[in-house]
């Protein structure tokens, strides 16, 4: 008995159905592959570089110091190396000088040596994982000088204009090498007597902190100096009247400091209307309107906290 032949129309429909089912299978396979890839990416652990804090520098000598850091987050991957790197310029890397101080997260300390006396260095902690190198903040420090410091020396980010103590435990004040502004008002909002400042040597930092806490943000002399980060230091301030006087007597009159023949603001207030300024062509100090715009030169302490500086008189380079 002859088998019944399938009509051509039916065969064509069957072919189309087979092609359609094959196409659907391919689409489903592609979709499943895509979702599987997304799911894999979604749950894949993504590591990051470590997060660190650089420790304060301690036990500084002429040629060495104790440094360290704290790895507060390993970034989700094991720490394979850690230590401190240092150099004479900002933000050193592991391509500069470095220590190797084990593995793993947490606090670590290390000892660096072969430094030069009386030189400014920058150091920061580092840690390495599979994602790369993480660094802590840059911290600047100056090794102990091998000789006694003098007025006019470049030291700890500035020029020494006040000096006390005996070697090797000298302390004092430095000013920046150049002006931080030339047309800056003492304050330009309201005539108010704040009554929180002093004129004495050793009061500039307290004056500045007090003014900034009262006046807040704005374009004025104390704020300019308080915000300054220079040569690795961030504790700059606007000098008091007597500190400003030392800058004129010990630096300007002896040819140091690159001062202009202009008026400079101090952080010492006189009354609600005026504050003390100094004219650097003659050395005359006066009480000037707070709205006036003058030069400003930032100052910072070294070797001792600013507030504990004794109120000594003017110094000369021979002292």
C-alpha positions in Angstrom: 0.0 0.0 0.0 1.5 3.3 -1.0 2.1 5.8 1.8 0.1 9.0 1.6 2.3 11.9 0.5 2.4 15.1 2.5 1.2 18.1 0.6 3.8 20.7 -0.2 1.9 23.4 1.7 2.0 21.3 4.9 5.8 20.7 4.4 6.3 24.4 4.0 4.4 25.1 7.2 6.4 22.5 9.1 9.7 24.0 7.9 8.6 27.4 9.0 7.6 26.1 12.5 10.9 24.3 12.8 12.8 27.5 11.9 10.6 29.5 14.3 11.3 27.1 17.2 15.0 27.1 16.4 15.0 30.9 16.4 13.2 30.9 19.8 15.7 28.5 21.3 18.6 30.7 20.2 16.9 33.8 21.6 16.2 32.1 25.0 19.8 30.9 25.1 21.1 34.4 24.5 18.8 35.8 27.1 19.8 33.2 29.7 23.5 33.9 28.9 22.9 37.6 29.4 21.1 37.2 32.7 23.7 34.8 33.9 26.4 37.3 33.0 24.6 40.1 34.8 24.1 37.9 37.8 27.7 37.0 37.9 28.7 40.6 37.6 26.2 41.6 40.3 27.6 39.2 42.8 31.2 39.4 41.8 33.3 41.0 44.6 34.7 44.3 43.5 37.9 45.2 45.4 39.3 48.8 45.8 42.6 50.2 46.7 43.2 50.4 50.5 42.3 53.4 52.7 44.9 54.7 55.1 45.7 57.3 57.7 49.3 58.5 58.1 50.5 58.6 61.7 52.1 61.8 63.2 55.9 61.8 62.9 57.7 61.3 66.3 61.2 61.0 67.7 62.6 63.3 65.1 66.4 63.5 65.2 69.0 65.0 62.9 69.0 61.9 60.7 65.9 59.7 61.6 62.3 59.7 62.7 59.5 57.3 63.7 56.7 57.1 61.2 53.8 54.8 60.5 50.1 54.5 59.5 46.8 52.8 60.0 45.1 50.8 57.3 41.5 51.4 58.1 40.1 49.5 55.1 41.9 46.8 53.1 39.6 47.5 50.1 38.2 44.0 50.1 41.5 42.3 49.1 44.5 41.1 51.2 47.2 43.7 51.9 50.4 42.3 50.4 52.7 45.1 51.4 52.7 48.2 53.6 55.0 50.8 54.9 55.9 54.5 54.6 57.4 56.4 51.7 59.2 59.7 52.0 60.9 62.3 49.9 61.8 66.1 49.9 58.7 67.0 47.8 55.0 66.7 48.4 53.1 63.4 48.2 56.0 60.9 47.9 55.2 57.5 46.3 56.7 54.0 46.5 59.0 55.0 43.6 60.8 57.3 46.2 62.3 56.1 49.4 60.1 53.6 51.3 60.0 51.0 54.1 58.5 47.5 53.9 56.6 46.7 57.1 54.8 43.4 56.7 51.3 42.7 55.4 47.7 42.9 56.6 45.5 45.8 57.8 45.7 47.7 61.0 48.3 50.0 62.7 52.0 49.8 62.0 55.1 51.9 62.9 58.5 52.0 61.3 61.8 53.7 61.6 63.4 55.8 58.8 67.0 57.0 58.8 69.8 58.3 56.6 68.0 61.7 56.5 69.9 65.0 56.3 69.9 67.4 59.3 67.7 70.5 59.2 65.9 69.4 56.0 62.2 69.4 55.3 60.7 66.0 54.4 57.3 64.7 53.4 56.1 61.2 54.4 52.9 59.2 54.0 51.8 55.6 54.7 51.1 53.2 51.8 49.5 49.8 51.4 49.2 47.5 48.4 46.5 45.0 47.4 45.5 43.4 44.2 43.9 46.7 43.0 46.9 48.9 43.5 48.5 51.2 46.0 46.7 53.3 48.5 48.3 56.3 50.3 47.6 58.2 53.5 47.7 62.0 53.7 51.1 63.8 53.2 52.7 64.8 56.5 55.7 67.2 56.5 58.5 67.3 59.1 61.9 68.8 59.5 64.9 67.0 60.9 66.8 68.6 63.7 69.5 71.0 62.5 73.1 70.1 63.1 73.8 73.7 63.9 72.1 76.4 65.9 69.3 78.1 64.0 69.4 81.9 63.3 67.0 84.7 62.4 66.6 84.7 58.6 67.1 80.9 58.2 64.7 79.0 56.0 63.1 76.4 58.3 59.9 74.4 58.5 58.2 76.0 55.6 59.2 79.6 56.1 61.8 82.2 57.2 62.6 82.4 60.9 61.8 85.8 62.4 61.4 84.9 66.1 63.8 82.5 67.9 64.0 81.3 71.5 65.5 78.4 73.4 69.0 76.9 73.0 70.2 74.3 70.5 69.0 71.7 69.8 65.7 72.6 71.5 65.1 76.0 69.8 61.6 77.2 69.0 60.1 80.2 67.3 58.1 81.6 64.4 58.5 81.5 60.7 56.7 83.6 58.0 55.9 82.5 54.5 58.4 83.4 51.8 55.9 85.6 49.9 52.7 87.5 50.5 49.4 85.6 50.5 47.5 88.6 49.3 47.9 92.2 48.4 44.4 93.7 48.5 42.7 91.9 51.4 40.4 93.6 53.9 40.7 92.9 57.6 36.9 92.3 57.5 34.3 93.8 55.1 30.9 93.0 56.5 30.0 94.9 59.7 31.7 97.4 62.1 31.7 95.3 65.3 34.2 95.2 68.2 34.9 91.5 68.7 37.2 91.9 71.7 38.8 88.5 71.3 42.3 89.4 70.1 45.6 90.4 71.7 48.7 92.3 70.4 51.3 90.2 72.2 53.9 87.8 70.7 52.4 84.4 71.0 48.8 85.5 70.4 48.6 85.4 66.6 47.4 81.9 66.3 44.7 82.3 69.0 43.6 85.6 67.4 43.2 84.0 64.0 41.3 81.0 65.3 39.0 83.2 67.3 38.2 85.5 64.4 37.5 82.7 62.0 35.2 81.0 64.5 33.3 84.2 64.9 33.3 85.6 61.3 33.0 82.2 59.5 33.5 82.1 55.7 34.4 85.1 53.7 37.0 87.2 52.0 39.2 88.6 54.9 42.8 88.5 56.1 42.5 86.0 59.0 40.5 83.5 56.9 43.1 83.7 54.1 45.9 82.6 56.5 43.8 80.1 58.3 42.9 78.3 55.1 46.5 78.3 53.8 48.3 75.0 53.1 51.9 75.7 52.2 55.1 73.7 52.0 53.4 70.7 53.7 52.0 72.7 56.7 48.5 73.8 57.4 48.8 75.6 60.7 49.4 79.1 59.3 47.8 82.2 60.9 47.7 86.0 60.6 50.4 87.4 63.0 49.6 89.6 66.0 50.7 93.3 66.0 53.9 92.5 67.9 54.7 89.5 65.8 54.2 91.7 62.7 56.6 94.1 64.3 59.3 91.4 64.6 58.8 90.5 61.0 59.7 94.1 60.0 62.5 94.5 62.5 64.2 91.1 62.1 63.5 90.4 58.4 62.6 93.5 56.3 65.2 95.8 57.9 67.9 93.1 57.3 66.9 92.4 53.7 65.0 89.1 54.3 61.5 88.0 53.4 60.7 89.7 50.0 58.4 92.2 51.7 57.0 95.1 49.7 56.9 98.7 50.9 53.3 98.4 51.7 51.0 98.1 54.7 50.4 94.6 56.2 47.5 93.6 58.4 47.9 92.1 61.8 45.3 89.9 63.6 45.1 92.4 66.5 41.9 94.4 66.7 41.9 98.0 68.1 38.2 98.8 68.3 34.9 98.3 66.4 36.2 100.4 63.5 39.9 99.5 63.2 42.6 97.0 63.6 46.4 97.2 63.7 48.5 97.3 60.6 52.2 98.0 59.9 53.7 100.1 57.1 56.8 98.2 55.9 58.6 101.1 54.4 59.0 102.9 57.7 58.0 100.4 60.4 55.2 102.6 61.6 52.3 100.8 63.2 48.8 102.3 63.1 45.1 101.5 63.6 43.4 101.4 60.2 39.8 101.0 59.0 38.9 97.3 58.8 37.4 97.8 55.4 40.8 98.8 53.9 42.7 96.3 51.8 46.3 95.6 52.6 49.0 92.9 52.2 49.0 89.8 54.4 51.8 87.4 55.3 51.1 84.1 57.0 53.0 82.8 60.0 53.4 79.5 61.8 55.2 78.2 65.0 57.9 75.6 65.2 59.3 73.7 68.1 56.6 74.8 70.6 52.9 75.6 70.6 52.3 79.2 69.6 50.2 80.0 72.7 53.2 79.2 75.0 55.7 81.5 73.4 57.1 84.0 76.0 56.5 87.7 75.3 60.1 88.7 74.7 61.1 91.9 73.0 62.4 92.3 69.5 65.3 90.2 68.4 68.2 90.9 66.0 70.2 88.5 63.9 73.1 88.9 66.4 71.1 87.5 69.3 
